[in-house]
Amino acid sequence: MTGVSVTGHEILETIRMVEIENLDVRTITMGISLRDCADGDSERAMKKIYDKITRQARDLVKVGEEIEAEYGIPIVNKRISVTPLSLVAEASGLEDCTDFARTLDRAAEAVGVNFIGGFSALVEKG
């Protein structure tokens, strides 16, 4: 494998962008499919959702911080994007999916991300 050659000019240009132009990485996002968490029992489905998110994203913030430290470029937001929850919750038959939203919030808080997206529905599907 060949190494990447970086010139002194490129290094100085990066330092200038970070220090003077406030360069940052706006967001890193981990995508997690929750399709396999669908269950006819809503409590069991929510447990599966919480467990999967907290298992798969447990190191997301830590890795983001390690990247920040290694490259010296701040990462403003660490977030998670999940399968539209309507696709997962429909198996439970619930009309009110508020508890599913709370499950997402608890999982996001547990792993320390800034945002979790996926409390949505596919409107073209009705």
TIVEX-863248 format. One record per residue (C-alpha): chain; residue number from 1; residue in one letter; x, z, y. Coordinates in nm, 4 decimals, always signed. Layout:
# TIVEX-863248
r mol=A&seq=NUM&type=A&u=X&w=Z&v=Y
...
END
This chain:
# TIVEX-863248
r mol=A&seq=1&type=M&u=+0.0000&w=+0.0000&v=+0.0000
r mol=A&seq=2&type=T&u=+0.1368&w=-0.0854&v=+0.3434
r mol=A&seq=3&type=G&u=+0.1302&w=+0.1635&v=+0.6283
r mol=A&seq=4&type=V&u=-0.0411&w=+0.1017&v=+0.9592
r mol=A&seq=5&type=S&u=+0.1989&w=+0.0683&v=+1.2486
r mol=A&seq=6&type=V&u=+0.0868&w=+0.2244&v=+1.5752
r mol=A&seq=7&type=T&u=+0.2764&w=+0.1499&v=+1.8940
r mol=A&seq=8&type=G&u=+0.3641&w=+0.4045&v=+2.1593
r mol=A&seq=9&type=H&u=+0.1407&w=+0.2150&v=+2.4009
r mol=A&seq=10&type=E&u=-0.1580&w=+0.2537&v=+2.1656
r mol=A&seq=11&type=I&u=-0.0954&w=+0.6269&v=+2.1342
r mol=A&seq=12&type=L&u=-0.0758&w=+0.6701&v=+2.5125
r mol=A&seq=13&type=E&u=-0.3880&w=+0.4590&v=+2.5584
r mol=A&seq=14&type=T&u=-0.5806&w=+0.6828&v=+2.3154
r mol=A&seq=15&type=I&u=-0.4584&w=+0.9975&v=+2.4918
r mol=A&seq=16&type=R&u=-0.5680&w=+0.8487&v=+2.8239
r mol=A&seq=17&type=M&u=-0.9148&w=+0.7673&v=+2.6854
r mol=A&seq=18&type=V&u=-0.9583&w=+1.1205&v=+2.5497
r mol=A&seq=19&type=E&u=-0.8249&w=+1.3066&v=+2.8532
r mol=A&seq=20&type=I&u=-0.9244&w=+1.0886&v=+3.1480
r mol=A&seq=21&type=E&u=-1.2241&w=+0.8938&v=+3.0243
r mol=A&seq=22&type=N&u=-1.3593&w=+1.1805&v=+2.8114
r mol=A&seq=23&type=L&u=-1.3695&w=+0.9708&v=+2.4948
r mol=A&seq=24&type=D&u=-1.5605&w=+1.1352&v=+2.2146
r mol=A&seq=25&type=V&u=-1.7373&w=+1.0447&v=+1.8959
r mol=A&seq=26&type=R&u=-2.1022&w=+1.0834&v=+1.9858
r mol=A&seq=27&type=T&u=-2.2351&w=+1.1546&v=+1.6375
r mol=A&seq=28&type=I&u=-2.1534&w=+1.1625&v=+1.2706
r mol=A&seq=29&type=T&u=-2.4533&w=+1.1307&v=+1.0420
r mol=A&seq=30&type=M&u=-2.4929&w=+1.2020&v=+0.6724
r mol=A&seq=31&type=G&u=-2.7775&w=+1.0178&v=+0.5036
r mol=A&seq=32&type=I&u=-2.9492&w=+1.1964&v=+0.2159
r mol=A&seq=33&type=S&u=-3.2162&w=+1.0431&v=-0.0040
r mol=A&seq=34&type=L&u=-3.4899&w=+1.2914&v=-0.0897
r mol=A&seq=35&type=R&u=-3.6967&w=+1.0561&v=-0.3082
r mol=A&seq=36&type=D&u=-3.5985&w=+1.2495&v=-0.6206
r mol=A&seq=37&type=C&u=-3.7376&w=+1.5695&v=-0.4640
r mol=A&seq=38&type=A&u=-4.1000&w=+1.4503&v=-0.4785
r mol=A&seq=39&type=D&u=-4.3131&w=+1.6818&v=-0.6878
r mol=A&seq=40&type=G&u=-4.6837&w=+1.7448&v=-0.7390
r mol=A&seq=41&type=D&u=-4.6168&w=+2.1116&v=-0.6637
r mol=A&seq=42&type=S&u=-4.5349&w=+2.1347&v=-0.2902
r mol=A&seq=43&type=E&u=-4.3442&w=+2.4645&v=-0.3244
r mol=A&seq=44&type=R&u=-4.1223&w=+2.3153&v=-0.5929
r mol=A&seq=45&type=A&u=-4.0714&w=+1.9991&v=-0.3834
r mol=A&seq=46&type=M&u=-3.9662&w=+2.2049&v=-0.0802
r mol=A&seq=47&type=K&u=-3.7219&w=+2.4051&v=-0.2899
r mol=A&seq=48&type=K&u=-3.5711&w=+2.0813&v=-0.4227
r mol=A&seq=49&type=I&u=-3.5416&w=+1.9470&v=-0.0665
r mol=A&seq=50&type=Y&u=-3.3756&w=+2.2623&v=+0.0663
r mol=A&seq=51&type=D&u=-3.1376&w=+2.2865&v=-0.2297
r mol=A&seq=52&type=K&u=-3.0360&w=+1.9201&v=-0.2124
r mol=A&seq=53&type=I&u=-2.9696&w=+1.9208&v=+0.1616
r mol=A&seq=54&type=T&u=-2.7750&w=+2.2455&v=+0.1578
r mol=A&seq=55&type=R&u=-2.5727&w=+2.1324&v=-0.1442
r mol=A&seq=56&type=Q&u=-2.4852&w=+1.7845&v=-0.0194
r mol=A&seq=57&type=A&u=-2.4295&w=+1.8721&v=+0.3472
r mol=A&seq=58&type=R&u=-2.2647&w=+2.2119&v=+0.3046
r mol=A&seq=59&type=D&u=-1.9269&w=+2.0794&v=+0.4257
r mol=A&seq=60&type=L&u=-2.0475&w=+1.8282&v=+0.6851
r mol=A&seq=61&type=V&u=-1.9773&w=+2.0434&v=+0.9899
r mol=A&seq=62&type=K&u=-1.6458&w=+2.1677&v=+0.8496
r mol=A&seq=63&type=V&u=-1.5271&w=+1.8144&v=+0.7764
r mol=A&seq=64&type=G&u=-1.6378&w=+1.7030&v=+1.1225
r mol=A&seq=65&type=E&u=-1.4361&w=+1.9843&v=+1.2772
r mol=A&seq=66&type=E&u=-1.1336&w=+1.8919&v=+1.0644
r mol=A&seq=67&type=I&u=-1.1598&w=+1.5325&v=+1.1874
r mol=A&seq=68&type=E&u=-1.1803&w=+1.6587&v=+1.5458
r mol=A&seq=69&type=A&u=-0.8682&w=+1.8698&v=+1.4963
r mol=A&seq=70&type=E&u=-0.6718&w=+1.5975&v=+1.3175
r mol=A&seq=71&type=Y&u=-0.7417&w=+1.3219&v=+1.5692
r mol=A&seq=72&type=G&u=-0.8003&w=+1.5320&v=+1.8811
r mol=A&seq=73&type=I&u=-1.1278&w=+1.3563&v=+1.9570
r mol=A&seq=74&type=P&u=-1.4411&w=+1.5704&v=+1.9890
r mol=A&seq=75&type=I&u=-1.7441&w=+1.4913&v=+1.7747
r mol=A&seq=76&type=V&u=-2.0430&w=+1.5869&v=+1.9849
r mol=A&seq=77&type=N&u=-2.3157&w=+1.5994&v=+1.7182
r mol=A&seq=78&type=K&u=-2.3173&w=+1.6476&v=+1.3443
r mol=A&seq=79&type=R&u=-2.6506&w=+1.5442&v=+1.1980
r mol=A&seq=80&type=I&u=-2.8412&w=+1.4564&v=+0.8833
r mol=A&seq=81&type=S&u=-3.0884&w=+1.1759&v=+0.8274
r mol=A&seq=82&type=V&u=-3.3248&w=+1.2008&v=+0.5308
r mol=A&seq=83&type=T&u=-3.5846&w=+0.9841&v=+0.3602
r mol=A&seq=84&type=P&u=-3.9093&w=+0.9766&v=+0.5611
r mol=A&seq=85&type=L&u=-4.0752&w=+1.2968&v=+0.4498
r mol=A&seq=86&type=S&u=-4.4127&w=+1.1293&v=+0.4069
r mol=A&seq=87&type=L&u=-4.2685&w=+0.9426&v=+0.1073
r mol=A&seq=88&type=V&u=-4.1620&w=+1.2689&v=-0.0551
r mol=A&seq=89&type=A&u=-4.4576&w=+1.4887&v=+0.0421
r mol=A&seq=90&type=E&u=-4.7255&w=+1.2402&v=-0.0675
r mol=A&seq=91&type=A&u=-4.6751&w=+1.3440&v=-0.4314
r mol=A&seq=92&type=S&u=-4.7930&w=+1.6956&v=-0.3464
r mol=A&seq=93&type=G&u=-5.1205&w=+1.5735&v=-0.1988
r mol=A&seq=94&type=L&u=-5.0936&w=+1.8032&v=+0.1032
r mol=A&seq=95&type=E&u=-5.2623&w=+1.6917&v=+0.4245
r mol=A&seq=96&type=D&u=-5.0564&w=+1.9285&v=+0.6433
r mol=A&seq=97&type=C&u=-4.6818&w=+1.8808&v=+0.6010
r mol=A&seq=98&type=T&u=-4.5769&w=+2.1524&v=+0.8471
r mol=A&seq=99&type=D&u=-4.4129&w=+2.3569&v=+0.5718
r mol=A&seq=100&type=F&u=-4.2036&w=+2.0534&v=+0.4767
r mol=A&seq=101&type=A&u=-4.0844&w=+2.0322&v=+0.8386
r mol=A&seq=102&type=R&u=-3.9964&w=+2.4018&v=+0.8323
r mol=A&seq=103&type=T&u=-3.7982&w=+2.3412&v=+0.5132
r mol=A&seq=104&type=L&u=-3.5952&w=+2.0711&v=+0.6900
r mol=A&seq=105&type=D&u=-3.5338&w=+2.3070&v=+0.9829
r mol=A&seq=106&type=R&u=-3.4177&w=+2.5879&v=+0.7537
r mol=A&seq=107&type=A&u=-3.1817&w=+2.3545&v=+0.5678
r mol=A&seq=108&type=A&u=-3.0389&w=+2.2182&v=+0.8950
r mol=A&seq=109&type=E&u=-2.9801&w=+2.5705&v=+1.0209
r mol=A&seq=110&type=A&u=-2.8186&w=+2.6747&v=+0.6916
r mol=A&seq=111&type=V&u=-2.5584&w=+2.3963&v=+0.7085
r mol=A&seq=112&type=G&u=-2.5101&w=+2.4219&v=+1.0852
r mol=A&seq=113&type=V&u=-2.5970&w=+2.0677&v=+1.1949
r mol=A&seq=114&type=N&u=-2.7247&w=+1.9827&v=+1.5428
r mol=A&seq=115&type=F&u=-3.0135&w=+1.7675&v=+1.4229
r mol=A&seq=116&type=I&u=-3.1989&w=+1.6620&v=+1.1094
r mol=A&seq=117&type=G&u=-3.4161&w=+1.3525&v=+1.1174
r mol=A&seq=118&type=G&u=-3.6743&w=+1.2448&v=+0.8666
r mol=A&seq=119&type=F&u=-3.9988&w=+1.4243&v=+0.9481
r mol=A&seq=120&type=S&u=-4.1694&w=+1.0898&v=+0.9780
r mol=A&seq=121&type=A&u=-4.4095&w=+0.8497&v=+0.8153
r mol=A&seq=122&type=L&u=-4.4110&w=+0.4765&v=+0.7578
r mol=A&seq=123&type=V&u=-4.7055&w=+0.3738&v=+0.9721
r mol=A&seq=124&type=E&u=-4.7270&w=+0.0231&v=+0.8277
r mol=A&seq=125&type=K&u=-4.7934&w=+0.1885&v=+0.4905
r mol=A&seq=126&type=G&u=-5.0937&w=+0.3805&v=+0.6292
END
